[in-house]
């Protein structure tokens, strides 16, 4: 059996977190780690403070509208650090603004997705991520 995918979810909405945790845990080989803001994401990725023993994530699922440090700033920090720049980042946000998508792409996000509006949309999204996007990003 292969090791579980180490997924870092950076999300401040507890309802979205609970839903994604349930969907990724449903028969999938994923170990999800969660932080609520951009500062926590940077601490996790740099293994600082409470996250000193954090695993290196295979993938970051990142919201843009975060407290303390924005998702765009997290992306920029990732890309500036050669030890972290290769970690694929998928932006999952409420924004449907093309400027946010363009900026996320320039900062190295591999995929920009708007959050679905209902449970069925989230189910389709997670199925697509697990069957298509994550395997493709792992090969890149």
C-alpha positions as CSV (number, residue, x, y, z in Angstrom):
1,X,0.0,0.0,0.0
2,X,1.4,3.4,-0.9
3,X,1.7,6.1,1.7
4,X,-1.2,8.5,2.3
5,X,-1.3,11.8,0.5
6,X,-0.3,14.5,2.9
7,X,-2.8,17.4,2.2
8,X,-2.5,20.7,3.9
9,X,-5.9,22.5,3.9
10,X,-5.6,26.3,4.6
11,X,-9.2,27.4,5.3
12,X,-10.8,29.6,7.8
13,X,-14.4,28.5,7.3
14,X,-15.1,25.6,9.8
15,X,-18.1,24.4,7.8
16,X,-16.0,24.0,4.6
17,X,-13.3,22.3,6.6
18,X,-15.7,19.8,8.1
19,X,-17.2,19.0,4.7
20,X,-13.8,18.6,3.0
21,X,-12.5,16.4,5.8
22,X,-15.5,14.1,5.4
23,X,-15.2,14.0,1.7
24,X,-11.5,13.3,1.6
25,X,-11.8,10.7,4.4
26,X,-14.5,8.8,2.5
27,X,-12.5,5.8,1.3
28,X,-9.5,7.9,0.1
29,X,-5.9,7.6,1.0
30,X,-5.5,11.1,2.3
31,X,-4.1,12.5,5.6
32,X,-5.5,16.0,6.0
33,X,-3.8,18.7,8.1
34,X,-5.7,21.9,8.7
35,X,-4.7,25.5,9.6
36,X,-7.1,28.4,9.8
37,X,-5.0,31.3,8.5
38,X,-2.1,32.2,6.3
39,X,0.3,32.6,9.2
40,X,-0.5,29.1,10.4
41,X,0.1,27.8,6.9
42,X,3.6,29.4,6.8
43,X,4.3,28.0,10.3
44,X,3.2,24.5,9.2
45,X,5.2,24.7,5.9
46,X,8.3,26.0,7.7
47,X,7.8,23.6,10.6
48,X,7.8,26.4,13.2
49,X,6.2,26.6,16.7
50,X,3.4,24.1,17.2
51,X,4.1,22.6,13.8
52,X,7.7,21.8,14.4
53,X,7.1,18.1,13.6
54,X,4.6,18.7,10.7
55,X,5.0,16.5,7.6
56,X,5.9,18.1,4.3
57,X,2.6,18.3,2.4
58,X,2.3,16.7,-1.0
59,X,-0.3,19.3,-1.9
60,X,-1.7,22.5,-0.4
61,X,-5.4,23.3,-0.8
62,X,-5.5,27.1,-0.2
63,X,-8.2,29.6,0.3
64,X,-7.3,33.2,-0.7
65,X,-9.5,35.2,1.8
66,X,-7.6,34.3,5.0
67,X,-7.0,36.2,8.2
68,X,-3.6,37.5,9.2
69,X,-1.7,36.5,6.0
70,X,-3.6,36.3,2.7
71,X,-3.6,33.3,0.4
72,X,-1.8,35.4,-2.2
73,X,1.0,36.1,0.3
74,X,1.2,32.5,1.3
75,X,1.6,31.6,-2.4
76,X,4.4,34.2,-2.8
77,X,6.2,32.9,0.2
78,X,6.0,29.4,-1.0
79,X,7.5,30.3,-4.4
80,X,10.3,32.3,-2.9
81,X,11.5,29.3,-0.7
82,X,13.4,26.8,-2.8
83,X,12.6,24.0,-0.3
84,X,8.9,24.6,-0.7
85,X,8.5,25.9,-4.2
86,X,7.8,22.5,-5.7
87,X,4.8,21.8,-3.5
88,X,1.7,22.0,-5.8
89,X,-0.9,24.5,-4.7
90,X,-4.6,24.4,-5.6
91,X,-6.5,27.5,-4.8
92,X,-10.1,26.8,-3.6
93,X,-11.8,30.1,-2.9
94,X,-15.2,31.8,-3.0
95,X,-13.7,34.3,-5.4
96,X,-14.8,34.2,-9.0
97,X,-12.8,37.3,-9.9
98,X,-10.5,36.7,-12.9
99,X,-7.9,39.1,-11.3
100,X,-7.6,36.7,-8.4
101,X,-7.2,33.8,-10.7
102,X,-4.6,35.6,-12.8
103,X,-2.6,36.7,-9.7
104,X,-2.7,33.2,-8.2
105,X,-1.4,31.7,-11.5
106,X,1.4,34.3,-11.6
107,X,2.3,33.3,-8.1
108,X,2.5,29.6,-9.0
109,X,-0.9,28.1,-8.2
110,X,-1.4,25.0,-10.3
111,X,-5.1,25.2,-10.3
112,X,-7.7,27.9,-9.4
113,X,-11.2,26.6,-8.4
114,X,-14.2,28.5,-7.1
115,X,-15.9,26.8,-4.1
116,X,-19.1,25.0,-5.1
117,X,-22.4,26.3,-3.8
118,X,-23.8,23.0,-2.5
119,X,-22.9,19.5,-1.2
120,X,-23.2,17.8,-4.6
121,X,-20.8,20.4,-6.1
122,X,-18.2,19.6,-3.4
123,X,-18.6,15.8,-4.0
124,X,-18.0,16.3,-7.7
125,X,-15.0,18.6,-6.9
126,X,-13.3,16.1,-4.5
127,X,-13.9,13.2,-6.9
128,X,-12.3,15.2,-9.7
129,X,-9.4,16.3,-7.6
130,X,-8.7,12.7,-6.5
131,X,-9.2,11.0,-9.9
132,X,-7.7,13.7,-12.3
133,X,-6.0,16.7,-10.8
134,X,-4.0,15.3,-7.9
135,X,-2.5,12.4,-9.9
136,X,-1.6,14.8,-12.7
137,X,0.0,17.3,-10.3
138,X,1.9,14.4,-8.6
139,X,3.4,13.5,-12.0
140,X,4.4,17.1,-12.9
